[in-house]
Amino acid sequence: MIRLLVGLGNPGHEYESTRHNAGFWWIDAVARRLGTHLQADRAYHGLVARVNRPDGPIWLITPMTYMNLSGKSVAPLARFFKIAPEEILVVHDELDLLPGQMKLKQGGSAAGHNGLKDIQAQLGSPAFWRLRLGIGHPGVRAEVADFVLRKPPATEREAIEGCIDRSMEALDTLLAGDMTKATMVLHAGPQRPKPPRPPKPPAAEPAAD
């Protein structure tokens, strides 16, 4: 079961539409789907919401610490409510996936993502789940820092938003902890539009007598 949903990003108007804030966009979509609103909580250095469900409460959080200190927000909440790393899902932007792609995985390295790196350090474990939202790669390593802090063009933003919309179909499955089933939905990708049906040939006219 997942008890804590974390969306990574940077606070402030200047960052809200940048690629690095894809995790914030995801949490906003979850909050809308669950009918809740995040509110500032100084104890956890972030925007927080609690949702009561039949099998227990779940928590949503977007750290307001800036990306590099995300663990400062996540770890205190997890410790206070006795949430194990395996019960946490962190959603973040992913350079190695194209916009419109997403992947679910548990554990592993931070792969250079500073938000993941700090959460892992603060929790003392890499065993939390990650939902990686593709944002693409600039193609040159030296350009990565600027790339993630820029707004994607409209077509890429639409692809990321479409990815987030599709992930909502797996939300209940994720929360229930059925990761095998959730993975099938999340990794399926967008459905291709069906080709139009060929027009019916006109009916033959009756022959004259």
N, C-alpha and C positions, 0 to 999 in steps of 0.2 A: 504494500500500500504506500502511496505517496502522500505525505502529510505537509510538505513544504514546497511551494513553487516559487522559484527565484528567476527574475528576469534581469539580465545585466545591461548596463548602459551608463551614460553620464548625465547628471542633472543639469538643468539650465536650458533656456530657450534656444541658445545657439547650437545645442547638440541634439535636440529632440528629433530632428528629421535625418540624422546622419546614420550611416550603415552600422556603426558601433552600438546603436540603440535598438537594434532589432529585438533584443530580449525584452526591453520595455514595451515595445509594440505588442509582443506576444502576451505579456501579463495584462495589458489593457484589454485585449480581446477576451482573455479568460474572465476578467472581472465583469465585462459586459455579459458574457454567457452565463455566469453564475449570479448575476444581479447584485453585485456588490460594488463598493467604492473603496479605493485605497486612501488612507489618511496618514499624515505625518506622525511618526512615533519616534520621539527623541531617544528612547531607550534602545532602539534597534537601528538608529541612524538611517532610516528609510521610510518609504511609504508602505503601509501594511494594511492588510485586510484579513479578517477571520471569517470563514464560512462554515457554518454548522451543517453537517450532513448526517444521515442516519448511522453511518459507521464511524463517526467521530469528526472533530473539527479539522479543517485544513487551513493553511496559512499561505497568503500571497505576499511577496515582498519585492520591491525594487529599491536596491541600495542607493542612497543619496550621498555616498562617500567618494564618488568618482570611481572609475573602473578598477584602478590599481589597488583599492582598499575594500573591495566588495566583501571580503571575509569578515571585516569589522562589523558589518551589518548582519550577515547570515549566521555566523557562529554563535553570537549571544542568544539569538532567538531559538536556534536549534538546541542549545544547551538548556535554556530555561524550560522549554516544553518537552525536553527529553526526546528529541527527534533524531534518530540515527542517520548517518550519512546515506545509507541505503534507502531512506525514506524521503530523500531530497531530490528534486528535479531542477537543474539549472539550465536555463534557456539562453543561448548566446549566438552571436554572429559567427559565421564560419567562412574563412577565406578559401578553403579547399573544396567548397561546394558552390555550384552556380546558383544564381538567384532562382528561386522556385524549387530548389532541392532542399531536403532536410534529412537528418540521420539521428537516430536514437542510439545511445551507447551508455554503458556503465563503466566508470573508472577510466584508467589510462592516464597518459600524461596531459599536461596543460597545453602542450604544443605551441608554446609561446604566447598563449592568451593570458594576459595579466590578471583578468578577473578570475579566471579559473585557478590560476596559480595562487592567488591570495586566499581564495576559499579553501583550497586544499591545505594550505599552510595553517589556516586558522582552525579548521576542523580536525586537523591531524590525520586526515584520511582522504584518499582519492576515490572512495567507493560510491560517491554520489552519482546519480544519473545526469546525463547531459543530452539536451535536444539542440542539435546544431542546425542553425538556419543559414543556408547558403547566401553569401553576398558577392561571391566572385573574388578574383584576385587581380591586382593591377598588372601582374606579369613581371614586375621588378621588385625584388625584396626591399630595396631602399625606399620605395614609394608606399609601402604598406601603411605606415603611420598616418600619412596624409590621406590615403585612400579611405581608411575606415572612418575618418572624421569628416568626410565629405558626404553630401546628400547624393543618393543614387539618382540617375535619370528616371524619368517617369515610368518607362517600360520595366526597369529593374525593380522599382518600388512596387509596381503592380504585381510582379512575379513573387516578390517576398510576401506581400499582403495575401496573395492567393495561396501561398504555402501556409501561412498562418491560419487562414480560413479552413483549409483542408485539415490542419492538425486538430481543430476543434472537434472534428468527427471522432477523434481518438481520445478526447479528454476524459470521459468517464472510465474508459478502459485503462488509461494511464493512472488515474487516481486509485483504481481498484488494484493496481499492481500487476495486471496481466500484460507484461511487457512483450511477450511473444505476439499476442494479438495486436497490440498497439503498434508494434514494429511493422506488421504487415500493412496497416493503414498508412502509417507515416512514410514508409519507403516506397509506396506504390506510385507516387507522382501523379500529376494531373491527368485526367482522362482525356484522350484525344477525341475531338469532335467527330461524330459519325458523318461519313460522306453523304451528301444529299442523294435521295433516291432518284433514279433516272425517270424522266417524265413518261407517263403511259402513252403508247402510240394511239393516235386518234382511231376511233371506231370506224370500221369499214362501212361505207354507205351501201344501202341495198341496191342490187342491180335493177335497171329499168326493164319493164316488160317489153 
